[in-house]
């Protein structure tokens, strides 16, 4: 326990350490300098939290300061709201309107907050004001809320009308009248004088403050509005007597009494019905007129809060779904249209049908990916052999005559570690938005761990073997066709034969004298997160194209693997195969369109950079295994739903990839560590299950030695990157991990692969 000399407020002092403007004040406080030193460089972020039942920022003034401060660019200023055209109203661009309906002919000033309200025509709200839970009917006479004021409504137990409450933004309800307490920003002495109110009208005790002032009348709604204008000092003094008499004769409550008598169930019901009604109107507009850019899943959750009719509304929306497939078909992807139908089916409780349509979602993503890679590619995949005379990837010189020619190809590739940018490479994101990834090809224990040997044989058919002693013989190669079973250990090779067109080669039929033998290996743990599946796919595709004299350029192979993974059903983006096909460190961007364009920019890494990275970066296998496609499906589904948090997180990852490129070009490895830390935080936002207790403990153990760490790939297990603060810390950390029985991990020897 601290001595009284060192007492501190966990609320004020701790939070102040994260706010640079408060640092000078904090340094004068006990332990202030230590808090600034330890926490002062931490960055704060703002996000829209949908699932919280209660969120406390502080006083009304602190809320507005937060929303209009230096981080205001991170705050969405319009959410779940109905706002008229700019020519029909005067709403400041800095005003924040959430869960509210605003009619035409309304004025809202700078940096004001309107939440959970309906604002009728003719209402004027000043600057720096807060309006919460207010429902002003359309027939409301002109009403003005001055600058720096708060207005809200609450239902009370036993009252049919909601009570209108108001005060100044900076009024402190607990400050006594004798200590310069205020109401609506004016000293109580002036308020009483201007309105002709006596102290004994408001207080029955000596403790006089706003908190216990019997100030707020309980009357019919429009009478309460008129008296609100009067009490805020907005009416002519000549009419004081009439207003005073109406106010004096009414039942009145203080803030203290009001808080004891709030009808919380009714307040929540009114709020949920209001928001559900808004959500229903927005969803209908989105389905009827829009391009499906809204998160229908989230809107449906709001709609279902409506008493009785929520599910019926969602059912009515389902009837609009058939039109979604044809309307705007050139702009709205089929995968998005199907996802909308899935969201509506879930909202209606039809889970069985939703699961059925989900298959159409993934099929549409595969089709869209294939179309983005090459025109007509999908049709080529599923044509029968007698419809296709060539594989479309180059000339075919193998087996052109009846004479058998033995040909053998070996392809070995490194694995990749990703620093930042993952998820921005994944369809359908990369088909619709730009992607940026910074990654690096590495060898493990001085070897290229992934490879394949493909050769022609005099025995017709196909023989596939792998390093797990699995073996499969297929007599007729042309019989291979998608889809494949998820548990098929050979679907990777089969899919590679499809995308390269080998299954359609007329010299590979059952009646020919030539066959194929394919052997694959990946000498790294399963579920490593090092891009094993994609890189092995790249090796097999490259080997087949080389064997059949096709286009084995890295760019062509990378794009074919993108389609291959859709056929396999694992999904996945382009960064893994890029990471293994291209040597060294590279910054890769993708540009959406048909065809999808990739630009790989190798970093001309100096010997100093390579040496320092190899000395400071530990590549550690955690022993935890998780398959990436399980994570990928959840993330892709959230993107198809247009989850705003996910979209902002992936955008940030792409931006960080650009920053990371600059850091490495300037040999600023410590900055790369900071980027890795933020990347890891963003990955956990995208998938809360990408970490676990073991990984958290490992990173906590390594924290004292490191300036950055993250799991590679989608996370959940596999390999971790631990970037030490310096070479000495790297050596200490390696010894500590190898000598710690709590962590059964393996620290690999690795090096940058500068030539593939």
Secondary structure by P-SEA (a helix, b strand, c coil): ccccccccccccaaaaaacccaaaaaaaccaaaaaaaacccbbbbbbbcccccccccccaaaaaaaaaccccccccccccccccccccccccccbbbccccccccbbbccbbbbccbbbcccbbbbccbbbccccccccccbbbbccbbbbbccccccccbbbbbbbccccccccccccccccccccaaaaaaaacccccccccccccccccccccccccaaaaaaaaaaaaccccccaaaaaaaaaaacccccaaaaaaccaaaaaaaaaaaaaaaaaaaaaaaaacccccccaaaaaaaaaacccccaaaaaaaaaaacccccccccccccaaaaaaaaaaaaaaacaaaaaaaaaaaaaaaaaaaaaaaaccaaaaaacccccccccccccccccccccbbbbbbbbbbbbbbbbccccccccccccccbbbbbbbbbbccccccccccccccccccbbbbbccccbbbbbcccccccccccccccaaaaaaaaaaaccccccccccccccbbbbbbbbccccccccaaaaaaaaaaaaaaaaaacccccaaaaaaaaaaaaaaaccccccaaaaaaaccccbbbbbbbcccbbbbbbbbcccaaaaaaaaaccccccccbbbbaaaaaaaaaaaaaaccaaaaaaaaaaaaaaaaaaaaaaacaaaaaaaaaaaaaaaaaaaccccccaaaaaaaaaaccccccccccccccccbbbbbcccaaaaaaaaaaaaacccccbbbbbccccccc
